[in-house]
Amino acid sequence: MKIVEFQHHQSAHCENGVASNVLKFNGLDISEPLVFGIGSGIFYVYIPFLKVNHAPAISYRPMPGIIFSRAAKQLNIKIKRERFSNEEKAFAALDRNLDLGIPSGLQVGVYHLPYFPDEYRFHFNAHNLVVYGKEGDNYLISDPVMETTSVLTKKELAKVRFAKGAFAPKGHMYYPTSVPTEVNIEKAVLSGIKKTTKDMLAPVPLVGVNGIKFVGKKVAKWPKKVGIKKANHYLAQIIRMQEEIGTGGGGFRFIYAAFLQEAATILGNPSLNDLSQNMTEIGDDWRDFALHASRVCKERVKDDNAYQQLSEMMIDISDKERKLFTDLKKSL
C-alpha cells in the first residue's frame, strides 16, 4: 500500500516541509517559504523565569504546530489533528488514513529515529514527518529534512510517536480534510507579513527585537553575575535554540528571505527584494554569532572581552532586525 502520487521534496525545516508536501499532494502548490511566511514563523521570546536544561528559556519560533495552523487558517484549509491514549488506536487511525490514500503528518521524537545521523539525535519531541504508505509491517516515511524517503518498522515508528518528555507527541497525527481549489494568496501573504511585523516589533522588553537586545545586554553581564561555567552553559542554550531546535535562528532568516522574494512577485512590490537581501545578511550575522559563541563555550577563545563582543553582536542584530521589520511594515 503506497500512495504513489505523493512526492517527497526536501526542505530546510520539518514543519514547513510537511505542510508544503502534503498541500502539494492535495492540489495546492505552496512552497516551503510561503508556508513559513504566511504562517508567521519568525518570532523571538526570552523567558528568564522558565528554565530549560537549567538555563533561561529562549525561543526563536512560535510553538510547534502553530506555523502550519496559521498558514492553513489564512488559506482556508481545514486540518484535523488527532492524539491517542495508546499505540493500538494510533496505528489503527494511521492505517485507516493510508487505506483511504491520505498521507498523514506525524509529530515524533528525534532521538530514536534510526535514519538520523548520531550527531543530530537529541531529545526533541516536536519533529514532523509524513507517512505515505505501508509495506508489510514497514511504514514509508517522507521526512522533509532528509534528501530521500525512509522506512521505519512499526516498532521503530511507535517508539518515536510515543516518545516521553517535553512536548511528548502522544501519537499526534494531522492531515487536511478540506483544501480549496483556489486561494487568495495575496491576502494570505499580507496577513502573514502583518502578523510577523507585529510580533517582532512588539512594545514589550522580552519579545521580538526588544527581546534580542534584552538578551544581548544580559550576555555581557553573565560571567560576573553567574560565573564563567554557568555563563557558558547559558550561552550554549542560546546556540542550541538558535541552530538546533528547528533551525530557529539563522536558518529561519534564510527561509524568510526566500519568502520575501516570492512575496515581491505575488504582491508586485519589488522593494521586498531588497528586504530579502537584507534578511539574508542578517541570517549570516546570526550564523557568525553562533560560530563565535560556540568557540567561547568550548573555551577556544581566551579573550576576557569575549562576552562583551557577543553582547555587541546581538545588539547589532537587534538594531538591524528592528530596521528591517519597520521597513517591511512600511512597504505594505
N, C-alpha and C positions, 0 to 999 in steps of 0.2 A: 504494500500500500504506500504509494509515493505520489505526492501532489506534483505532477510533472510540470505544471505551468509555473510553479514557484521558482523565482530566480534569486540566487544569492548574490548580493552586492556588498563588498567590503566597505566599511565606514570607519570614521575616526572615533565614534562614541556609540556605545551599545544601544542606549535607549532611542537615540535619533535613528540609528541604523535599522533597528527592529521596526520602528514606525514607518520609515520610508519603504522598506522592503515589503511589509505587509500591505501598505496602501497601494503600492505599485501592483501587487498581485490582485488587488480589488479594483483596479482600473483607474487609480488616481496617481498620476506621475508626479510625485512630490519628492524633491531631493532631500538629502540629509540636512544641508544648511537651511533649507526652507522650513523643515520641521523644527529645527532648533531656533530659528529666528522668530517664527510665528508663535512658537511655544515659550518665548522669552526665557531662554536658557541661561543667559548671563545674569549672575547675581553675586553678592558678597555679603556675608554677615559674620560678625565676631561676637561670641557669647562667652565672656570670661568666667561667668559663674557656673557654666556647664563644662565638666571635664570629660574629655575623650582620651583614653590612653594616658591619663594623668596629666593632660595638658589642656589649656583652654580650647573650646570648640571653635572651629573656623570652617566656613563652607563657601565655596566659590560657585555654588549652583543651588537651585531650588531642590526640594525633597525629591527622591527618586519617584518616577511616575508622573510628576507634575508637568514636565515638558510635553509629553505625548498627550496628556489630558487637556492641556491648554490649547495645543495645536488642533486637536480633534474638535474642541468646542468652537474655535474660530472658523473651522472648515465645515461645521455642521455634520460631523461624523459621530455616530453613536458607537461607544465601546462598552463591551461587557467585561467586567472583572469578577473573577471567582477565586475564593480561598477555601481551603479544605481542612477538615479536622483530622483526616488520616490519609495515608498513601493510596489505599484502595479506591476511595472516592475520587482522589485527584487523578489517578490514571484512568479510571472509568470515564471521566469527563474529557480527558485529553484524547483517548481512543475514540470517543464519540465524535469529537471535532474532526479528527483525521478521517474517520469513515465518511463524514459529510464533506470532506475536501476543504476544511478550514485550517490554514496554517495558524498556529497559536503561539503568541508570545508568552514567555515564562520569565519570572523573576527567580534567580538562583544565587547560590553562594559560589564564589570564585575558587575557594581554597581546594576543593576536591574535584575540580574539572580536570580530567586526565590529559586533555589536549593542550592545556595551558602550560607554557614553559615554567619551570620551577621558580624562577626569579619573579614571575608575575602572580604567583599564588599567595594570597594573604586573606585574612578573614574579613571579607567584604560581601555582604549578602544582598546587594542591590544590583547585581549584574543582570543583563537581559539577553535573551536569545530566542530563536524561533524553532519550533518543532514542525517539520513539514512532511513527515512520513514515518512509517514503521515497517521494518522488515524482520519478521520473526519476533524475537524478543529485543531487537535493537531499534532505537529511535534515531531518525535522521535529523541532524542539527544544523541550522544556519545561524552561526554566531557571527554577527556583523563585524566584529573586530578581528576576525580571522580571515586569511586570504581565501581559504576553501571551506567547504562544508565538512562536518564531522559526524561521528556516530557515537552514541552512548548506549550502553546496556540499560535495561530497566533499573537494575540495582544502582548503577552509577548516576542515572538521572534522578532516582529517588533521593539519593544522598544529597545532591545539590538543591533539589526542590524543597527539602525539609531540613536544610542546614540550620544550626542553632546559633543563637547570639543576637546582636543588634540587627534590626531590620530583618528578622527571621522571615523568609518568604512564605512559609505555610502553604506551599503548593500553588502560590499565586499564578493564575493564568488569565490572559486577556486577549481580546480579539474584536475586530469591528463587526457590528451587526447591521450597520446601515452606512453606506458610503454614497454620497450624491454623485451623479454623473457630471455635474458642473458645480464649480465653487467660485465664490467671489474672492479670488486670490489677492487682488489689490487691497480689499478691505481687511483681509486677514493679515497681510504684511504690515499695513499701517497700524493695526491694533497691536501686533506683536512688538513693533518698534516703540509705540507709546508706552506699553507696559514696561519694557526694558529701561527706557529713559526715566520713567517714574521711579522704578526701584533703585537704579544706580545713582540717581540724584536726590534720593530721599533725604529730607532735612533732619536726620537723626544721626547721632555720632557713631553707631555701631554697624550701620548698613551702607552698602554701596560704596561710592568713592570716599565718603567720610569714614567708613569702616576701615578701608585700606590705609588711609592716613593715620587713623587712630592706632592701628596695629603697628604701623611704621614707627610712630613715636615711642610705642611701648618697647619695641625691639632694642632700641638704643639703651634702655634702662634695665633690661633683663639681667645682664651679667652682674651688676652691683646689687640688684634687688633680690635675685633668687640664686645667684651663683652660676658659675660657668657650666657646670654639669647640667643643671636644670634648664638653663638658658639654651643650651644645645638641644636638649630634649624638646623644648617649646619650638625651637627653630625647625627641627625635624618634622614636627607636627604640621607646620606651615607648608613645608615642601611636599609632604605626603598628601595633604588635602589638595594642594595645587596640581601636582603632576601624576598622582597615582589613583586617587579616588575619582574615576570618571573624567580624567583629563580636564579637571575643572578650572585650571588657571590659564596658562599659555595656550594649551590646546583648544580651549573653548574660544579664545580670542581669534584663532585662525579660522575656526568654523564660522564665527560671526562675521569675519571679514568676507568669507565666501558668500554668506547670506546677503551682506550689503551689496555685493556685486550683482547678485540676482535681483535684489530689490531695485537697484538702479534701473534695470531694464523693465521690470514689471511696472514700476511707478513712473517711468520716463523721467527720472531725476538723476542726471549724470553727476551731481555733486556727491552722491553716495559712493561713487567710485573712489573719490579722493579720501572719503572717510574710511572706506575699506582698506586702502593703503595705510592709513594712519593706524587702524586697528591691527593690521599685520605687524607693524613696527612695535606696537605695544605688546603684542604676543611675544615678539623677540625679546623685549625688555623683561617680561616675566620669566622667560627661559634663562636669560642671563642671571637674573636674581636667584633662581633656583640652583643654577650651577655654582655660583659664588657661595650661596648659603650652605650647600652640601659640603663644600670644601671646609667651611668654618666648622660645621658639625663634626666632620671627621678629623678636625684639628690639623688640617694640612695648611691652614693659614694662621701664622703666628702673630699677625699684626694686632696690637692691642686696640686698634681703631676699627677692627673688622665689623663689629656690631653697629657702630655709628655709620659706616659705609652702607651696610644693608638697610639701615633705617632711612638713609637718604635716598636709596634706590626705590624703596616702597613709596615714600612721599612723592618722589618724582613721577612714579607710575600713577599715583592717585591724581596728581595735577593733570597729567596727560589724559587720563580717562574722564576727568571732570570736563575738560575742554571738548573731548570727542563727543560725549553724550549730550552736552549742551548744544554743540553744533548740530548733532543729529536731530535733536528736538526742534531746533530752529528750521532745519531743512524741510520739515513737514509742513 
